[in-house]
Amino acid sequence: MPAAVLAAALSGPLALHGAIAQAETAYPAHAITLVVPFAAGGPTDVVARALGASMSKTLGQSIVVENRTGAGGTLAPAFVARAQPDGYTLLIHHNGMATAPALYRKLQYDPLKDFSYIGQVADVPMTVLARRDLPPDDLPGFIKYAREQGNKLNLANAGPGAVSQLCGMLLQEAIGTQFTTIPYAGTAPAMSALLGQQVDVLCDQTTQTIPQIKARHVKFYGVTTLERIKALPDAPTLQEGGLKGFEVKVWHGIYAPKGTPQAAIDKVNAALRTALKDPAFTQRMAELGAEIVPPEKQTPQGLQTWLQSETDKWGAMIRKAGVYAD
Ligand code: ASP
């Protein structure tokens, strides 16, 4: 609690009311931290830094990105859920906010109870990649090879709760094989391992993989959307390559601790919506295959409703698969 508000609280309700009103109109009075659950340089970090740079123009304060990695991206929400609800600590996260409650039996937070909601950002396709020297050159060839090799193939991911883990799980199920999975603190280090030929397969978001695909540093088997994407018009979908109905899209939300003042939520939401129209942000996202969400998803209600439906959907699928992370 700001010192001025505390002092006012000691001198009576009217002074307190005035001090709170003053603190809220002064918000933000200093830099805001945006917590990213994965390693710097990865797809979530790429969106966070570009979004933060745009939002800070409206807020008049810098947005400082803090990478809090670990446990498949669940340590960061646990930290933000317990942070001061003063508007100076925010979280950006993806589908992991909806899958973690089913994957983790001892989760340190409840995504549907411990947060205030700011809004959604963008939807990002995923891509299935292999190290450059893996023999198969296309998805049908990879499907055949993966069935032959089984767990001799190493799939890198960012741990249970990461979308790279979710995509890997769906991929091995669709192919009918079982990879050996190697977890990293994010798909930035996972990509380094793939480029270094230390792992064989990686399913990751276009916000990190498009530059590597265009530079032909990796083998590329397709995108995880049902339709081809504008950013990679010649790239086949996994559905075209033989995995009928295979779809994984990565959505992103901005959160604050439960109890964050409405005035702060409104200001951050206004800065978010301005950023989602800022060509400096939208052009960069388009190049990286990310699709800005429509206005109705850019609101607190638009995020909260979506999170509830995704939690119900993925929760049922994960519980049916009987997989747990802890
Ligand atoms: N999006 C995560 C990252 O930025 C990776 C993942 O969720 O798979 O590293």
py3Dmol code that shows the C-alpha trace and the ligand (Angstrom):
import py3Dmol

protein = """\
ATOM      1  CA  MET A   1       0.000   0.000   0.000  1.00  0.00           C
ATOM      2  CA  PRO A   2       1.503   3.400  -1.053  1.00  0.00           C
ATOM      3  CA  ALA A   3       2.740   5.361   1.984  1.00  0.00           C
ATOM      4  CA  ALA A   4       0.424   8.296   1.204  1.00  0.00           C
ATOM      5  CA  VAL A   5      -2.605   6.003   1.314  1.00  0.00           C
ATOM      6  CA  LEU A   6      -1.416   4.464   4.607  1.00  0.00           C
ATOM      7  CA  ALA A   7      -0.891   7.902   6.161  1.00  0.00           C
ATOM      8  CA  ALA A   8      -4.357   8.951   5.032  1.00  0.00           C
ATOM      9  CA  ALA A   9      -5.864   5.758   6.414  1.00  0.00           C
ATOM     10  CA  LEU A  10      -4.536   6.772   9.826  1.00  0.00           C
ATOM     11  CA  SER A  11      -6.115  10.252   9.588  1.00  0.00           C
ATOM     12  CA  GLY A  12      -9.700   9.231   8.754  1.00  0.00           C
ATOM     13  CA  PRO A  13     -12.073   7.958   6.049  1.00  0.00           C
ATOM     14  CA  LEU A  14     -12.437  11.177   4.016  1.00  0.00           C
ATOM     15  CA  ALA A  15      -8.672  11.603   3.727  1.00  0.00           C
ATOM     16  CA  LEU A  16      -8.376   7.916   2.883  1.00  0.00           C
ATOM     17  CA  HIS A  17     -10.937   8.187   0.101  1.00  0.00           C
ATOM     18  CA  GLY A  18      -9.108  11.189  -1.358  1.00  0.00           C
ATOM     19  CA  ALA A  19      -5.738   9.461  -1.180  1.00  0.00           C
ATOM     20  CA  ILE A  20      -7.034   6.280  -2.869  1.00  0.00           C
ATOM     21  CA  ALA A  21      -8.640   8.350  -5.621  1.00  0.00           C
ATOM     22  CA  GLN A  22      -5.376  10.237  -6.070  1.00  0.00           C
ATOM     23  CA  ALA A  23      -3.319   6.993  -6.194  1.00  0.00           C
ATOM     24  CA  GLU A  24      -5.651   5.549  -8.792  1.00  0.00           C
ATOM     25  CA  THR A  25      -5.586   8.622 -11.049  1.00  0.00           C
ATOM     26  CA  ALA A  26      -1.789   8.691 -10.738  1.00  0.00           C
ATOM     27  CA  TYR A  27      -1.572   5.081 -11.930  1.00  0.00           C
ATOM     28  CA  PRO A  28       0.809   4.084 -13.361  1.00  0.00           C
ATOM     29  CA  ALA A  29       3.264   6.130 -11.318  1.00  0.00           C
ATOM     30  CA  HIS A  30       6.247   3.868 -12.168  1.00  0.00           C
ATOM     31  CA  ALA A  31       7.307   0.930 -14.358  1.00  0.00           C
ATOM     32  CA  ILE A  32       5.050  -2.130 -14.612  1.00  0.00           C
ATOM     33  CA  THR A  33       6.383  -5.710 -14.562  1.00  0.00           C
ATOM     34  CA  LEU A  34       5.032  -8.153 -17.158  1.00  0.00           C
ATOM     35  CA  VAL A  35       5.868 -11.702 -16.044  1.00  0.00           C
ATOM     36  CA  VAL A  36       6.554 -14.297 -18.773  1.00  0.00           C
ATOM     37  CA  PRO A  37       6.393 -17.995 -17.710  1.00  0.00           C
ATOM     38  CA  PHE A  38       9.084 -19.132 -20.171  1.00  0.00           C
ATOM     39  CA  ALA A  39      12.679 -18.364 -21.178  1.00  0.00           C
ATOM     40  CA  ALA A  40      13.668 -15.154 -22.973  1.00  0.00           C
ATOM     41  CA  GLY A  41      13.655 -15.369 -26.762  1.00  0.00           C
ATOM     42  CA  GLY A  42      10.829 -17.918 -26.871  1.00  0.00           C
ATOM     43  CA  PRO A  43       7.451 -17.346 -28.525  1.00  0.00           C
ATOM     44  CA  THR A  44       5.678 -16.068 -25.405  1.00  0.00           C
ATOM     45  CA  ASP A  45       8.579 -13.714 -24.708  1.00  0.00           C
ATOM     46  CA  VAL A  46       8.513 -12.429 -28.313  1.00  0.00           C
ATOM     47  CA  VAL A  47       4.833 -11.471 -27.971  1.00  0.00           C
ATOM     48  CA  ALA A  48       5.362 -10.033 -24.466  1.00  0.00           C
ATOM     49  CA  ARG A  49       8.242  -7.723 -25.424  1.00  0.00           C
ATOM     50  CA  ALA A  50       6.578  -6.433 -28.589  1.00  0.00           C
ATOM     51  CA  LEU A  51       3.263  -5.897 -26.760  1.00  0.00           C
ATOM     52  CA  GLY A  52       4.958  -4.261 -23.769  1.00  0.00           C
ATOM     53  CA  ALA A  53       6.822  -1.815 -26.003  1.00  0.00           C
ATOM     54  CA  SER A  54       3.547  -0.749 -27.605  1.00  0.00           C
ATOM     55  CA  MET A  55       1.471  -0.589 -24.392  1.00  0.00           C
ATOM     56  CA  SER A  56       4.122   1.509 -22.618  1.00  0.00           C
ATOM     57  CA  LYS A  57       3.523   4.287 -25.187  1.00  0.00           C
ATOM     58  CA  THR A  58      -0.085   4.629 -23.971  1.00  0.00           C
ATOM     59  CA  LEU A  59       0.627   4.060 -20.277  1.00  0.00           C
ATOM     60  CA  GLY A  60       3.537   6.523 -20.173  1.00  0.00           C
ATOM     61  CA  GLN A  61       5.586   4.087 -18.097  1.00  0.00           C
ATOM     62  CA  SER A  62       7.914   1.292 -19.229  1.00  0.00           C
ATOM     63  CA  ILE A  63       6.760  -2.309 -19.122  1.00  0.00           C
ATOM     64  CA  VAL A  64       9.615  -4.464 -17.830  1.00  0.00           C
ATOM     65  CA  VAL A  65       9.483  -8.122 -18.927  1.00  0.00           C
ATOM     66  CA  GLU A  66      10.511 -10.627 -16.248  1.00  0.00           C
ATOM     67  CA  ASN A  67      11.044 -14.273 -17.317  1.00  0.00           C
ATOM     68  CA  ARG A  68      10.016 -16.494 -14.402  1.00  0.00           C
ATOM     69  CA  THR A  69      10.513 -20.020 -15.793  1.00  0.00           C
ATOM     70  CA  GLY A  70       9.967 -23.520 -14.460  1.00  0.00           C
ATOM     71  CA  ALA A  71       7.485 -26.335 -14.003  1.00  0.00           C
ATOM     72  CA  GLY A  72       6.012 -26.067 -17.483  1.00  0.00           C
ATOM     73  CA  GLY A  73       5.185 -22.394 -17.012  1.00  0.00           C
ATOM     74  CA  THR A  74       3.279 -22.813 -13.731  1.00  0.00           C
ATOM     75  CA  LEU A  75       5.739 -20.965 -11.436  1.00  0.00           C
ATOM     76  CA  ALA A  76       4.980 -17.588 -13.026  1.00  0.00           C
ATOM     77  CA  PRO A  77       1.179 -17.621 -12.471  1.00  0.00           C
ATOM     78  CA  ALA A  78       1.788 -18.874  -8.905  1.00  0.00           C
ATOM     79  CA  PHE A  79       4.028 -15.836  -8.310  1.00  0.00           C
ATOM     80  CA  VAL A  80       1.607 -13.318  -9.888  1.00  0.00           C
ATOM     81  CA  ALA A  81      -1.387 -14.759  -7.986  1.00  0.00           C
ATOM     82  CA  ARG A  82       0.406 -13.805  -4.731  1.00  0.00           C
ATOM     83  CA  ALA A  83       1.777 -10.421  -5.935  1.00  0.00           C
ATOM     84  CA  GLN A  84       0.483  -7.055  -4.612  1.00  0.00           C
ATOM     85  CA  PRO A  85      -2.834  -6.336  -6.417  1.00  0.00           C
ATOM     86  CA  ASP A  86      -1.723  -2.759  -7.238  1.00  0.00           C
ATOM     87  CA  GLY A  87      -1.575  -2.916 -11.040  1.00  0.00           C
ATOM     88  CA  TYR A  88       2.242  -3.065 -11.166  1.00  0.00           C
ATOM     89  CA  THR A  89       2.534  -6.839 -11.687  1.00  0.00           C
ATOM     90  CA  LEU A  90       0.943  -8.420 -14.776  1.00  0.00           C
ATOM     91  CA  LEU A  91       1.169 -11.872 -16.340  1.00  0.00           C
ATOM     92  CA  ILE A  92       1.048 -12.962 -19.970  1.00  0.00           C
ATOM     93  CA  HIS A  93       0.256 -16.636 -20.513  1.00  0.00           C
ATOM     94  CA  HIS A  94      -1.242 -18.992 -23.066  1.00  0.00           C
ATOM     95  CA  ASN A  95      -3.341 -22.197 -23.150  1.00  0.00           C
ATOM     96  CA  GLY A  96      -1.307 -23.317 -20.134  1.00  0.00           C
ATOM     97  CA  MET A  97      -3.666 -21.299 -17.911  1.00  0.00           C
ATOM     98  CA  ALA A  98      -6.449 -23.689 -19.004  1.00  0.00           C
ATOM     99  CA  THR A  99      -4.524 -26.995 -19.034  1.00  0.00           C
ATOM    100  CA  ALA A 100      -2.516 -26.722 -15.781  1.00  0.00           C
ATOM    101  CA  PRO A 101      -5.492 -27.368 -13.427  1.00  0.00           C
ATOM    102  CA  ALA A 102      -6.003 -30.817 -15.044  1.00  0.00           C
ATOM    103  CA  LEU A 103      -2.272 -31.615 -15.444  1.00  0.00           C
ATOM    104  CA  TYR A 104      -1.174 -30.618 -11.900  1.00  0.00           C
ATOM    105  CA  ARG A 105      -2.837 -32.159  -8.851  1.00  0.00           C
ATOM    106  CA  LYS A 106      -1.080 -29.709  -6.478  1.00  0.00           C
ATOM    107  CA  LEU A 107      -1.306 -26.423  -8.427  1.00  0.00           C
ATOM    108  CA  GLN A 108      -0.408 -23.352  -6.308  1.00  0.00           C
ATOM    109  CA  TYR A 109      -3.137 -21.175  -7.866  1.00  0.00           C
ATOM    110  CA  ASP A 110      -6.604 -21.318  -9.414  1.00  0.00           C
ATOM    111  CA  PRO A 111      -6.650 -19.596 -12.839  1.00  0.00           C
ATOM    112  CA  LEU A 112     -10.402 -19.009 -12.503  1.00  0.00           C
ATOM    113  CA  LYS A 113     -10.298 -17.503  -8.972  1.00  0.00           C
ATOM    114  CA  ASP A 114      -6.900 -15.917  -8.214  1.00  0.00           C
ATOM    115  CA  PHE A 115      -6.668 -13.383 -11.045  1.00  0.00           C
ATOM    116  CA  SER A 116      -8.191 -10.232 -12.505  1.00  0.00           C
ATOM    117  CA  TYR A 117      -8.559 -10.411 -16.271  1.00  0.00           C
ATOM    118  CA  ILE A 118      -7.322  -7.775 -18.716  1.00  0.00           C
ATOM    119  CA  GLY A 119      -7.943  -9.305 -22.179  1.00  0.00           C
ATOM    120  CA  GLN A 120      -6.707 -11.620 -24.942  1.00  0.00           C
ATOM    121  CA  VAL A 121      -3.928 -10.678 -27.387  1.00  0.00           C
ATOM    122  CA  ALA A 122      -3.348 -12.931 -30.401  1.00  0.00           C
ATOM    123  CA  ASP A 123      -3.723 -16.516 -31.617  1.00  0.00           C
ATOM    124  CA  VAL A 124      -0.537 -18.215 -32.836  1.00  0.00           C
ATOM    125  CA  PRO A 125      -0.259 -21.364 -34.991  1.00  0.00           C
ATOM    126  CA  MET A 126       2.274 -24.089 -34.219  1.00  0.00           C
ATOM    127  CA  THR A 127       4.699 -25.830 -36.552  1.00  0.00           C
ATOM    128  CA  VAL A 128       6.158 -29.348 -36.456  1.00  0.00           C
ATOM    129  CA  LEU A 129       9.912 -29.250 -36.994  1.00  0.00           C
ATOM    130  CA  ALA A 130      12.773 -31.733 -37.009  1.00  0.00           C
ATOM    131  CA  ARG A 131      16.522 -31.314 -36.837  1.00  0.00           C
ATOM    132  CA  ARG A 132      17.997 -30.541 -40.252  1.00  0.00           C
ATOM    133  CA  ASP A 133      19.594 -33.986 -40.782  1.00  0.00           C
ATOM    134  CA  LEU A 134      16.583 -36.133 -39.812  1.00  0.00           C
ATOM    135  CA  PRO A 135      15.915 -38.298 -42.928  1.00  0.00           C
ATOM    136  CA  PRO A 136      12.191 -37.630 -43.651  1.00  0.00           C
ATOM    137  CA  ASP A 137      11.572 -34.623 -45.919  1.00  0.00           C
ATOM    138  CA  ASP A 138       7.787 -34.384 -45.513  1.00  0.00           C
ATOM    139  CA  LEU A 139       5.043 -35.264 -43.042  1.00  0.00           C
ATOM    140  CA  PRO A 140       3.991 -38.598 -44.610  1.00  0.00           C
ATOM    141  CA  GLY A 141       7.648 -39.674 -44.494  1.00  0.00           C
ATOM    142  CA  PHE A 142       7.971 -38.432 -40.903  1.00  0.00           C
ATOM    143  CA  ILE A 143       4.841 -40.344 -39.814  1.00  0.00           C
ATOM    144  CA  LYS A 144       6.292 -43.596 -41.244  1.00  0.00           C
ATOM    145  CA  TYR A 145       9.734 -42.913 -39.720  1.00  0.00           C
ATOM    146  CA  ALA A 146       8.286 -42.004 -36.298  1.00  0.00           C
ATOM    147  CA  ARG A 147       6.309 -45.263 -36.191  1.00  0.00           C
ATOM    148  CA  GLU A 148       9.505 -47.219 -37.002  1.00  0.00           C
ATOM    149  CA  GLN A 149      11.765 -45.298 -34.574  1.00  0.00           C
ATOM    150  CA  GLY A 150       9.317 -45.006 -31.628  1.00  0.00           C
ATOM    151  CA  ASN A 151      10.972 -43.721 -28.452  1.00  0.00           C
ATOM    152  CA  LYS A 152      14.388 -43.542 -30.135  1.00  0.00           C
ATOM    153  CA  LEU A 153      13.147 -40.113 -31.318  1.00  0.00           C
ATOM    154  CA  ASN A 154      13.636 -37.253 -28.808  1.00  0.00           C
ATOM    155  CA  LEU A 155      10.959 -34.561 -28.751  1.00  0.00           C
ATOM    156  CA  ALA A 156      11.939 -31.297 -27.035  1.00  0.00           C
ATOM    157  CA  ASN A 157       9.326 -29.282 -25.164  1.00  0.00           C
ATOM    158  CA  ALA A 158       8.927 -26.651 -22.438  1.00  0.00           C
ATOM    159  CA  GLY A 159       7.574 -29.048 -19.801  1.00  0.00           C
ATOM    160  CA  PRO A 160       4.110 -30.211 -18.718  1.00  0.00           C
ATOM    161  CA  GLY A 161       1.653 -27.346 -19.208  1.00  0.00           C
ATOM    162  CA  ALA A 162       3.565 -25.880 -22.151  1.00  0.00           C
ATOM    163  CA  VAL A 163       1.875 -25.902 -25.540  1.00  0.00           C
ATOM    164  CA  SER A 164       4.899 -27.626 -27.048  1.00  0.00           C
ATOM    165  CA  GLN A 165       4.208 -30.494 -24.651  1.00  0.00           C
ATOM    166  CA  LEU A 166       0.497 -30.472 -25.508  1.00  0.00           C
ATOM    167  CA  CYS A 167       1.255 -30.471 -29.249  1.00  0.00           C
ATOM    168  CA  GLY A 168       3.811 -33.270 -28.792  1.00  0.00           C
ATOM    169  CA  MET A 169       1.273 -35.346 -26.852  1.00  0.00           C
ATOM    170  CA  LEU A 170      -1.385 -34.881 -29.572  1.00  0.00           C
ATOM    171  CA  LEU A 171       1.186 -35.579 -32.323  1.00  0.00           C
ATOM    172  CA  GLN A 172       2.362 -38.901 -30.913  1.00  0.00           C
ATOM    173  CA  GLU A 173      -1.257 -39.934 -30.330  1.00  0.00           C
ATOM    174  CA  ALA A 174      -2.249 -38.998 -33.913  1.00  0.00           C
ATOM    175  CA  ILE A 175       0.780 -40.808 -35.396  1.00  0.00           C
ATOM    176  CA  GLY A 176       0.559 -43.810 -33.069  1.00  0.00           C
ATOM    177  CA  THR A 177       4.030 -43.635 -31.551  1.00  0.00           C
ATOM    178  CA  GLN A 178       5.691 -42.611 -28.277  1.00  0.00           C
ATOM    179  CA  PHE A 179       8.560 -40.070 -28.368  1.00  0.00           C
ATOM    180  CA  THR A 180      11.092 -39.637 -25.575  1.00  0.00           C
ATOM    181  CA  THR A 181      10.415 -36.101 -24.337  1.00  0.00           C
ATOM    182  CA  ILE A 182      13.159 -33.701 -23.187  1.00  0.00           C
ATOM    183  CA  PRO A 183      11.837 -30.683 -21.183  1.00  0.00           C
ATOM    184  CA  TYR A 184      13.504 -27.218 -21.258  1.00  0.00           C
ATOM    185  CA  ALA A 185      12.776 -23.902 -19.491  1.00  0.00           C
ATOM    186  CA  GLY A 186      11.112 -22.720 -22.684  1.00  0.00           C
ATOM    187  CA  THR A 187      11.157 -23.413 -26.400  1.00  0.00           C
ATOM    188  CA  ALA A 188      13.996 -20.942 -26.917  1.00  0.00           C
ATOM    189  CA  PRO A 189      16.494 -23.378 -25.350  1.00  0.00           C
ATOM    190  CA  ALA A 190      14.576 -26.242 -26.990  1.00  0.00           C
ATOM    191  CA  MET A 191      15.100 -24.588 -30.386  1.00  0.00           C
ATOM    192  CA  SER A 192      18.833 -24.183 -29.639  1.00  0.00           C
ATOM    193  CA  ALA A 193      19.003 -27.920 -28.914  1.00  0.00           C
ATOM    194  CA  LEU A 194      17.201 -28.674 -32.193  1.00  0.00           C
ATOM    195  CA  LEU A 195      19.538 -26.383 -34.174  1.00  0.00           C
ATOM    196  CA  GLY A 196      22.454 -28.100 -32.409  1.00  0.00           C
ATOM    197  CA  GLN A 197      21.089 -31.492 -33.535  1.00  0.00           C
ATOM    198  CA  GLN A 198      20.840 -32.576 -29.849  1.00  0.00           C
ATOM    199  CA  VAL A 199      17.121 -33.406 -30.164  1.00  0.00           C
ATOM    200  CA  ASP A 200      15.086 -34.692 -33.114  1.00  0.00           C
ATOM    201  CA  VAL A 201      11.619 -33.075 -33.034  1.00  0.00           C
ATOM    202  CA  LEU A 202      10.014 -29.842 -31.758  1.00  0.00           C
ATOM    203  CA  CYS A 203       6.470 -28.547 -32.069  1.00  0.00           C
ATOM    204  CA  ASP A 204       6.609 -24.791 -31.488  1.00  0.00           C
ATOM    205  CA  GLN A 205       4.831 -21.551 -32.287  1.00  0.00           C
ATOM    206  CA  THR A 206       5.405 -19.581 -35.487  1.00  0.00           C
ATOM    207  CA  THR A 207       6.361 -16.533 -33.360  1.00  0.00           C
ATOM    208  CA  GLN A 208       9.679 -18.293 -32.854  1.00  0.00           C
ATOM    209  CA  THR A 209       9.916 -20.780 -35.725  1.00  0.00           C
ATOM    210  CA  ILE A 210       9.215 -18.735 -38.867  1.00  0.00           C
ATOM    211  CA  PRO A 211      12.739 -17.220 -39.075  1.00  0.00           C
ATOM    212  CA  GLN A 212      14.327 -20.701 -38.660  1.00  0.00           C
ATOM    213  CA  ILE A 213      11.993 -22.216 -41.265  1.00  0.00           C
ATOM    214  CA  LYS A 214      12.719 -19.429 -43.774  1.00  0.00           C
ATOM    215  CA  ALA A 215      16.471 -19.794 -43.155  1.00  0.00           C
ATOM    216  CA  ARG A 216      16.118 -23.578 -43.731  1.00  0.00           C
ATOM    217  CA  HIS A 217      17.923 -24.306 -40.451  1.00  0.00           C
ATOM    218  CA  VAL A 218      15.376 -27.022 -39.632  1.00  0.00           C
ATOM    219  CA  LYS A 219      13.189 -29.628 -41.354  1.00  0.00           C
ATOM    220  CA  PHE A 220       9.594 -28.350 -41.473  1.00  0.00           C
ATOM    221  CA  TYR A 221       6.609 -30.688 -41.810  1.00  0.00           C
ATOM    222  CA  GLY A 222       3.591 -28.394 -41.511  1.00  0.00           C
ATOM    223  CA  VAL A 223       1.404 -25.992 -39.555  1.00  0.00           C
ATOM    224  CA  THR A 224      -1.104 -27.047 -36.870  1.00  0.00           C
ATOM    225  CA  THR A 225      -4.000 -24.950 -38.236  1.00  0.00           C
ATOM    226  CA  LEU A 226      -6.737 -26.441 -40.410  1.00  0.00           C
ATOM    227  CA  GLU A 227      -6.173 -23.723 -43.042  1.00  0.00           C
ATOM    228  CA  ARG A 228      -2.832 -22.609 -44.505  1.00  0.00           C
ATOM    229  CA  ILE A 229      -1.444 -19.409 -42.968  1.00  0.00           C
ATOM    230  CA  LYS A 230      -0.647 -16.137 -44.766  1.00  0.00           C
ATOM    231  CA  ALA A 231       2.808 -15.894 -43.169  1.00  0.00           C
ATOM    232  CA  LEU A 232       3.824 -19.266 -44.731  1.00  0.00           C
ATOM    233  CA  PRO A 233       1.528 -19.599 -47.779  1.00  0.00           C
ATOM    234  CA  ASP A 234       3.371 -22.611 -49.259  1.00  0.00           C
ATOM    235  CA  ALA A 235       3.456 -24.554 -45.988  1.00  0.00           C
ATOM    236  CA  PRO A 236       1.098 -27.552 -45.843  1.00  0.00           C
ATOM    237  CA  THR A 237      -1.161 -28.104 -42.854  1.00  0.00           C
ATOM    238  CA  LEU A 238      -0.700 -31.297 -40.837  1.00  0.00           C
ATOM    239  CA  GLN A 239      -4.187 -32.204 -42.026  1.00  0.00           C
ATOM    240  CA  GLU A 240      -2.993 -32.076 -45.663  1.00  0.00           C
ATOM    241  CA  GLY A 241      -0.036 -34.289 -44.681  1.00  0.00           C
ATOM    242  CA  GLY A 242      -2.309 -37.015 -43.368  1.00  0.00           C
ATOM    243  CA  LEU A 243      -3.215 -36.050 -39.764  1.00  0.00           C
ATOM    244  CA  LYS A 244      -6.930 -35.377 -40.297  1.00  0.00           C
ATOM    245  CA  GLY A 245      -8.433 -32.757 -37.969  1.00  0.00           C
ATOM    246  CA  PHE A 246      -5.095 -32.037 -36.262  1.00  0.00           C
ATOM    247  CA  GLU A 247      -5.420 -28.512 -34.835  1.00  0.00           C
ATOM    248  CA  VAL A 248      -3.568 -26.663 -32.072  1.00  0.00           C
ATOM    249  CA  LYS A 249      -3.783 -22.868 -31.826  1.00  0.00           C
ATOM    250  CA  VAL A 250      -2.064 -20.905 -29.058  1.00  0.00           C
ATOM    251  CA  TRP A 251      -4.076 -18.059 -27.501  1.00  0.00           C
ATOM    252  CA  HIS A 252      -2.631 -15.467 -25.106  1.00  0.00           C
ATOM    253  CA  GLY A 253      -4.165 -13.601 -22.161  1.00  0.00           C
ATOM    254  CA  ILE A 254      -3.034 -10.748 -19.901  1.00  0.00           C
ATOM    255  CA  TYR A 255      -3.784 -11.192 -16.177  1.00  0.00           C
ATOM    256  CA  ALA A 256      -3.315  -9.297 -12.899  1.00  0.00           C
ATOM    257  CA  PRO A 257      -3.627 -10.518  -9.296  1.00  0.00           C
ATOM    258  CA  LYS A 258      -7.205 -10.778  -7.984  1.00  0.00           C
ATOM    259  CA  GLY A 259      -8.247  -7.495  -6.342  1.00  0.00           C
ATOM    260  CA  THR A 260      -6.324  -5.203  -8.685  1.00  0.00           C
ATOM    261  CA  PRO A 261      -8.167  -1.802  -8.649  1.00  0.00           C
ATOM    262  CA  GLN A 262     -10.684  -1.413 -11.482  1.00  0.00           C
ATOM    263  CA  ALA A 263      -9.065   1.918 -12.473  1.00  0.00           C
ATOM    264  CA  ALA A 264      -5.786   0.089 -13.106  1.00  0.00           C
ATOM    265  CA  ILE A 265      -7.506  -2.725 -15.008  1.00  0.00           C
ATOM    266  CA  ASP A 266      -9.294  -0.167 -17.196  1.00  0.00           C
ATOM    267  CA  LYS A 267      -6.044   1.700 -17.982  1.00  0.00           C
ATOM    268  CA  VAL A 268      -4.116  -1.479 -18.817  1.00  0.00           C
ATOM    269  CA  ASN A 269      -7.016  -2.766 -20.924  1.00  0.00           C
ATOM    270  CA  ALA A 270      -7.175   0.544 -22.851  1.00  0.00           C
ATOM    271  CA  ALA A 271      -3.415   0.311 -23.502  1.00  0.00           C
ATOM    272  CA  LEU A 272      -3.847  -3.311 -24.646  1.00  0.00           C
ATOM    273  CA  ARG A 273      -6.601  -2.404 -27.101  1.00  0.00           C
ATOM    274  CA  THR A 274      -4.556   0.508 -28.460  1.00  0.00           C
ATOM    275  CA  ALA A 275      -1.537  -1.791 -28.930  1.00  0.00           C
ATOM    276  CA  LEU A 276      -3.675  -4.288 -30.873  1.00  0.00           C
ATOM    277  CA  LYS A 277      -4.265  -1.507 -33.421  1.00  0.00           C
ATOM    278  CA  ASP A 278      -0.650  -0.248 -33.375  1.00  0.00           C
ATOM    279  CA  PRO A 279       0.996  -1.071 -36.773  1.00  0.00           C
ATOM    280  CA  ALA A 280       4.387  -1.392 -34.986  1.00  0.00           C
ATOM    281  CA  PHE A 281       2.874  -4.373 -33.117  1.00  0.00           C
ATOM    282  CA  THR A 282       0.351  -5.741 -35.599  1.00  0.00           C
ATOM    283  CA  GLN A 283       2.790  -5.841 -38.541  1.00  0.00           C
ATOM    284  CA  ARG A 284       5.390  -7.704 -36.481  1.00  0.00           C
ATOM    285  CA  MET A 285       2.746 -10.195 -35.328  1.00  0.00           C
ATOM    286  CA  ALA A 286       1.507 -10.722 -38.910  1.00  0.00           C
ATOM    287  CA  GLU A 287       5.067 -11.473 -40.107  1.00  0.00           C
ATOM    288  CA  LEU A 288       5.322 -14.079 -37.338  1.00  0.00           C
ATOM    289  CA  GLY A 289       1.995 -15.730 -38.141  1.00  0.00           C
ATOM    290  CA  ALA A 290       0.128 -14.352 -35.113  1.00  0.00           C
ATOM    291  CA  GLU A 291      -3.497 -13.288 -35.579  1.00  0.00           C
ATOM    292  CA  ILE A 292      -4.762 -10.368 -33.434  1.00  0.00           C
ATOM    293  CA  VAL A 293      -8.001 -11.404 -31.667  1.00  0.00           C
ATOM    294  CA  PRO A 294     -11.277  -9.593 -32.480  1.00  0.00           C
ATOM    295  CA  PRO A 295     -12.421  -6.680 -30.210  1.00  0.00           C
ATOM    296  CA  GLU A 296     -14.863  -8.816 -28.173  1.00  0.00           C
ATOM    297  CA  LYS A 297     -11.912 -11.005 -27.031  1.00  0.00           C
ATOM    298  CA  GLN A 298      -9.786  -7.969 -26.067  1.00  0.00           C
ATOM    299  CA  THR A 299     -11.898  -7.335 -22.939  1.00  0.00           C
ATOM    300  CA  PRO A 300     -11.690  -8.739 -19.371  1.00  0.00           C
ATOM    301  CA  GLN A 301     -14.948 -10.645 -19.932  1.00  0.00           C
ATOM    302  CA  GLY A 302     -13.683 -11.869 -23.315  1.00  0.00           C
ATOM    303  CA  LEU A 303     -10.661 -13.453 -21.610  1.00  0.00           C
ATOM    304  CA  GLN A 304     -12.508 -14.804 -18.561  1.00  0.00           C
ATOM    305  CA  THR A 305     -15.245 -16.486 -20.649  1.00  0.00           C
ATOM    306  CA  TRP A 306     -12.676 -17.988 -23.039  1.00  0.00           C
ATOM    307  CA  LEU A 307     -10.507 -19.256 -20.164  1.00  0.00           C
ATOM    308  CA  GLN A 308     -13.523 -20.984 -18.602  1.00  0.00           C
ATOM    309  CA  SER A 309     -14.480 -22.720 -21.884  1.00  0.00           C
ATOM    310  CA  GLU A 310     -10.871 -23.769 -22.613  1.00  0.00           C
ATOM    311  CA  THR A 311     -10.446 -25.097 -19.056  1.00  0.00           C
ATOM    312  CA  ASP A 312     -13.595 -27.188 -19.480  1.00  0.00           C
ATOM    313  CA  LYS A 313     -12.496 -28.454 -22.947  1.00  0.00           C
ATOM    314  CA  TRP A 314      -8.848 -29.330 -22.254  1.00  0.00           C
ATOM    315  CA  GLY A 315      -9.588 -30.455 -18.689  1.00  0.00           C
ATOM    316  CA  ALA A 316     -11.959 -33.142 -19.925  1.00  0.00           C
ATOM    317  CA  MET A 317      -9.450 -34.289 -22.622  1.00  0.00           C
ATOM    318  CA  ILE A 318      -6.494 -34.406 -20.203  1.00  0.00           C
ATOM    319  CA  ARG A 319      -8.441 -36.173 -17.444  1.00  0.00           C
ATOM    320  CA  LYS A 320      -9.628 -38.739 -20.054  1.00  0.00           C
ATOM    321  CA  ALA A 321      -5.985 -39.297 -21.119  1.00  0.00           C
ATOM    322  CA  GLY A 322      -5.111 -39.742 -17.432  1.00  0.00           C
ATOM    323  CA  VAL A 323      -1.820 -37.820 -17.745  1.00  0.00           C
ATOM    324  CA  TYR A 324      -0.526 -35.847 -14.782  1.00  0.00           C
ATOM    325  CA  ALA A 325       2.536 -33.612 -14.458  1.00  0.00           C
ATOM    326  CA  ASP A 326       2.960 -34.113 -10.685  1.00  0.00           C
TER     327      ASP A 326
END
"""
ligand_1 = """\
9
LIG
N 5.385 -20.686 -25.289
C 6.475 -21.281 -24.545
C 7.737 -20.431 -24.668
O 7.622 -19.262 -24.966
C 6.759 -22.659 -24.968
C 5.591 -23.561 -24.837
O 4.591 -23.210 -24.186
O 5.688 -24.635 -25.375
O 8.819 -20.917 -24.430
"""
view = py3Dmol.view(width=600, height=400)
view.addModel(protein, "pdb")
view.setStyle({"model": 0}, {"cartoon": {"style": "trace"}})
view.addModel(ligand_1, "xyz")
view.setStyle({"model": 1}, {"stick": {}})
view.zoomTo()
view.show()
